[in-house]
Amino acid sequence: MKPNAPTQSTTAHVFCYCENTLPESQLHFIEEEYWLCDHCMREYTTTCSHCGEPILLENKAGSSETPLCNVCYDDHYNTCTRCGRIIHTDDTYYRDRYDDEPYCYDCYSRFERDGGIQDYYYKPCPIFYGSGSRYFGVELEIDEAGENDDNAEQVMSVGNRDAEHIYCKHDGSLHDGFEIVTHPVTLDYHMNKIPWAEVLKETRSMGYISHQAGTCGLHFHVNRDSCGDTNEDQEASIGRLLFFFEKHWDELLKFSRRTQRQLDSWAARYGYKDNPKAMLEHATKGSNRWQIRVYQFAQFQHRRIQNLPRNAQTQHPACHDSTCGQDMVTLQLT
């Protein structure tokens, strides 16, 4: 049975929250109303994250992550209308001056950008397309024709006509554009299902450029677990992949259409070692970089915006051969 609120006895003793009678000196008085013994303090209270005072769990405002007394909640906090998060008044946003519904920054930003360009930190729940174990997420940066929500919506209407394949994000490295980002997709799905030709035609018709802008890159993200079943297998594959890139650096530099100076800024090499194991040890020395689930290829810059599918095809055999244990000592480009 739930304990009742205590009442003052006629003696020097007090009824505790748990209905035991104890000397007042052994009790704690909280919320200007309740007497609690040490046991009740541990079992039935928490601490207000704002003022630091103890409060009964049943009277708690806020959330389990941000417990608050009612006074502090009323004076200093709100609840986001959209997601239910507890937010400080200093971090509360309103859609306009006539709207009294409070929002956290994330939900406010989503309202502001729904259907258009999301902020740089936007990370939706990934949707995987295609059958297989290796998935590629593409980031294609385009510039010089406007960081414009209407343009982004038009690009997405083409790319997402059959399914939710792409979204658009702000990128601070661009002058006046945005980046197009895909959900994780197999190579076959990229080549045959996503309407890349139409997407790229649409961006060109709006005046966007990529290579010529000097600010854009083309990044491929690959899921780490496609490199092997165990951490040891994955690291061995990554070592072979690094060895491949270092051994064929000059050829890949030409293929990437970047200059050495650009690569030194955005995708600097680690330095060549004689074998994949030494290559991995050198690359990861003093770093936990490889304790990640996704590997990013950031070397490529495409001269023609329509060449994206060809660049995607380059990544798959490199990943495949590194996984299959090939040392990849030769490289042929057509």
C-alpha positions in Angstrom: 0.0 0.0 0.0 1.3 3.4 -0.9 2.5 5.4 2.2 0.4 8.3 3.3 1.7 11.8 3.9 2.9 12.1 7.5 1.2 14.0 10.3 2.6 15.5 13.4 2.1 13.4 16.6 1.3 14.8 20.0 4.6 13.6 21.4 8.2 14.5 20.5 8.0 11.8 17.8 6.9 12.2 14.2 5.1 10.0 11.7 7.5 9.2 8.9 6.4 8.9 5.3 6.5 5.1 5.7 4.1 5.5 8.7 6.7 4.6 11.3 7.0 6.9 14.3 10.5 8.2 14.9 12.2 11.0 16.8 12.2 14.2 14.7 16.0 14.3 14.9 16.2 11.1 12.9 14.0 12.5 10.1 14.4 14.7 7.1 11.8 17.5 6.3 11.3 18.0 2.6 9.1 20.0 0.3 7.9 22.0 3.3 5.5 19.1 4.1 7.0 15.6 4.4 9.0 13.9 7.1 11.2 11.0 5.9 13.6 8.6 7.5 16.9 7.6 5.9 15.3 4.6 4.3 12.5 6.6 2.7 14.9 9.2 1.5 16.7 6.5 -0.4 13.6 4.7 -1.7 11.1 7.5 -2.4 13.1 10.6 -3.4 15.4 12.0 -6.0 17.2 15.3 -6.3 16.1 18.3 -8.3 18.7 18.8 -11.1 18.2 22.6 -10.9 18.1 23.6 -7.2 19.6 20.4 -5.7 16.8 19.9 -3.2 15.3 16.4 -2.5 11.9 15.8 -3.9 9.4 12.9 -3.7 9.4 10.7 -6.8 5.7 10.9 -7.0 5.9 14.7 -7.1 8.7 14.9 -9.6 8.3 17.2 -12.5 10.7 16.9 -15.5 11.9 13.5 -16.6 14.1 10.6 -15.3 17.1 12.3 -17.0 16.2 15.8 -15.7 14.3 15.4 -12.5 12.9 18.7 -11.2 10.8 20.0 -8.4 7.6 21.8 -9.5 8.9 25.2 -8.6 12.0 24.9 -10.7 10.1 23.3 -13.6 7.5 26.2 -13.6 10.2 28.9 -13.4 13.0 27.6 -15.6 11.9 24.7 -17.9 9.5 23.7 -20.7 8.6 20.4 -22.4 9.2 20.2 -26.2 5.8 20.0 -27.8 7.1 17.6 -30.5 9.5 15.2 -28.8 8.6 15.6 -25.1 12.2 16.5 -24.1 12.7 18.7 -21.0 14.4 21.9 -22.1 15.6 25.0 -20.2 13.8 28.2 -21.0 17.1 29.6 -22.4 17.1 26.7 -24.9 13.4 27.0 -25.9 12.4 28.0 -29.4 9.0 29.1 -30.8 8.0 28.9 -34.4 6.8 32.6 -34.4 5.9 35.3 -31.9 2.3 34.2 -32.0 3.0 30.6 -31.2 3.3 29.7 -27.5 4.2 26.0 -28.2 7.8 25.4 -27.0 10.3 23.4 -29.0 13.8 22.1 -28.5 16.4 23.1 -31.0 16.3 19.9 -33.0 12.6 19.9 -33.5 12.5 23.6 -34.2 15.3 23.1 -36.9 13.3 20.3 -38.4 10.2 22.4 -38.7 12.2 25.2 -40.2 13.9 22.8 -42.7 11.3 20.1 -43.3 11.6 18.9 -46.9 14.6 21.2 -47.6 18.2 21.4 -46.4 18.9 19.9 -43.0 21.6 21.2 -40.7 25.1 19.7 -40.8 24.5 17.4 -37.7 21.3 15.9 -39.1 21.5 12.1 -38.9 18.2 10.3 -39.8 17.7 6.6 -38.9 19.4 4.8 -41.8 17.4 2.9 -44.3 19.3 0.1 -46.0 18.5 -0.7 -49.7 19.6 -3.7 -51.7 20.7 -7.2 -50.9 24.2 -7.9 -49.8 26.7 -7.3 -47.0 28.4 -4.1 -48.3 26.6 -0.8 -48.3 27.8 2.5 -49.6 26.6 5.9 -48.4 27.4 8.7 -50.7 27.9 12.4 -49.9 27.9 14.5 -53.1 28.7 18.2 -52.6 27.4 20.7 -55.1 28.0 24.5 -55.1 27.6 27.9 -56.7 23.8 27.9 -57.3 22.3 28.5 -53.9 21.8 26.9 -50.5 18.2 26.9 -51.4 15.4 24.8 -49.8 13.3 24.8 -53.0 16.2 23.6 -55.0 16.9 20.8 -52.5 13.3 19.8 -52.5 13.3 19.5 -56.3 16.4 17.4 -56.2 14.9 15.1 -53.6 11.6 14.9 -55.5 13.6 13.3 -58.4 15.8 11.1 -56.3 13.0 9.9 -54.0 10.3 9.3 -56.5 10.3 5.5 -55.8 11.6 5.5 -52.2 13.4 7.7 -49.7 16.9 7.4 -51.1 18.4 10.8 -50.5 18.3 13.9 -48.2 20.2 17.2 -48.3 22.4 18.9 -45.7 24.2 22.1 -45.0 28.0 22.0 -45.4 30.0 24.9 -44.1 32.9 24.3 -46.6 30.7 25.2 -49.5 30.2 28.8 -50.7 26.6 28.6 -51.9 25.3 25.1 -52.2 24.6 21.9 -50.2 25.4 18.2 -50.1 23.3 15.3 -51.3 23.4 12.3 -49.0 22.2 8.8 -49.6 21.0 6.2 -47.2 23.2 3.0 -47.1 22.8 1.3 -50.5 24.5 -1.6 -52.2 26.5 -1.0 -55.4 23.9 -2.8 -57.5 21.1 -0.6 -56.1 23.1 2.5 -56.7 23.7 1.6 -60.3 20.2 0.3 -61.1 17.6 1.7 -58.7 18.6 5.3 -57.6 17.9 7.6 -60.6 21.4 9.2 -60.5 21.3 10.3 -64.1 18.1 12.3 -63.5 19.3 13.7 -60.1 22.5 14.9 -61.7 20.8 16.3 -64.7 18.5 18.2 -62.4 21.4 19.7 -60.4 23.1 20.8 -63.6 20.0 22.4 -65.0 19.9 24.6 -61.8 23.5 25.7 -62.4 25.2 23.6 -59.7 28.8 22.6 -60.3 31.2 20.4 -58.3 34.8 19.9 -59.5 34.9 23.4 -61.1 33.8 25.0 -57.8 37.0 24.0 -56.1 35.1 23.5 -52.8 33.4 20.1 -53.4 34.2 16.5 -52.7 32.6 13.1 -53.3 32.7 10.9 -50.2 31.8 7.2 -49.9 31.1 5.6 -46.6 31.4 1.8 -46.3 30.1 -0.3 -43.4 33.0 -1.8 -41.4 31.4 -5.1 -40.8 31.5 -5.8 -44.5 35.3 -6.1 -44.1 35.1 -9.3 -42.0 33.3 -11.2 -39.3 35.7 -10.4 -36.5 37.6 -7.4 -35.5 40.9 -9.1 -36.5 39.5 -9.8 -40.0 38.2 -6.3 -40.3 41.6 -4.7 -39.4 43.4 -7.0 -41.7 41.1 -5.9 -44.6 41.5 -2.3 -43.7 45.3 -2.8 -43.6 45.2 -4.2 -47.2 42.9 -1.3 -48.2 45.4 1.3 -46.9 48.2 -0.6 -48.5 46.4 -0.5 -51.8 45.8 3.3 -51.6 49.4 4.0 -50.6 51.0 1.7 -53.2 48.9 3.2 -56.0 48.8 6.7 -54.7 50.0 8.4 -58.0 47.5 6.5 -60.1 44.6 7.2 -57.7 45.7 10.9 -57.5 45.1 11.2 -61.2 41.8 9.3 -61.0 40.6 11.4 -58.1 41.1 14.6 -60.2 42.4 16.3 -57.1 45.7 18.0 -56.7 48.3 16.8 -54.2 47.8 20.1 -52.3 44.0 19.4 -52.0 44.6 15.9 -50.8 47.1 17.2 -48.2 44.3 19.3 -46.8 41.4 16.8 -47.0 42.8 13.3 -47.3 46.5 13.3 -46.6 48.3 10.0 -47.0 49.9 8.2 -44.0 53.1 7.2 -45.8 54.0 4.0 -47.5 55.0 0.8 -45.6 56.1 -2.5 -47.1 53.0 -4.6 -46.1 49.4 -4.2 -45.1 50.0 -5.1 -41.4 52.8 -2.5 -41.1 50.6 0.0 -43.0 47.7 -0.5 -40.5 50.0 -0.2 -37.4 51.5 3.0 -38.8 48.1 4.5 -39.6 46.6 3.7 -36.3 49.5 4.5 -34.1 48.3 6.7 -31.2 44.8 6.7 -32.6 41.5 4.9 -32.2 40.4 5.9 -35.6 39.6 2.4 -36.7 37.3 1.7 -33.8 34.5 2.9 -36.0 31.7 1.2 -37.9 32.0 3.1 -41.2 35.0 3.8 -43.3 35.0 6.9 -45.5 36.7 7.4 -48.8 37.3 11.2 -49.1 39.8 11.2 -51.9 37.6 11.7 -54.9 36.6 14.8 -56.7 34.7 14.4 -60.0 35.4 16.6 -62.9 31.9 16.0 -64.4 29.0 15.7 -62.0 27.6 12.8 -64.1 30.6 10.7 -63.3 29.5 9.7 -59.8 28.4 6.1 -60.7 31.8 5.4 -62.2 33.5 6.5 -59.0 31.2 4.3 -57.0 32.2 1.3 -59.1 35.9 2.0 -58.2 35.3 1.5 -54.4 33.6 -1.9 -54.6 36.5 -4.0 -56.1 38.9 -2.3 -53.7 36.8 -3.3 -50.7 36.1 -6.7 -52.1 39.8 -7.5 -52.8 40.8 -6.3 -49.4 38.2 -8.5 -47.7 39.2 -11.6 -49.8 42.8 -11.3 -48.7 44.2 -10.0 -52.0 47.4 -7.9 -51.6 46.2 -5.8 -54.6 49.7 -5.1 -55.9 48.5 -4.1 -59.4 45.9 -1.5 -60.5 44.3 -1.2 -63.9 42.2 1.8 -64.7 40.1 2.0 -67.8 
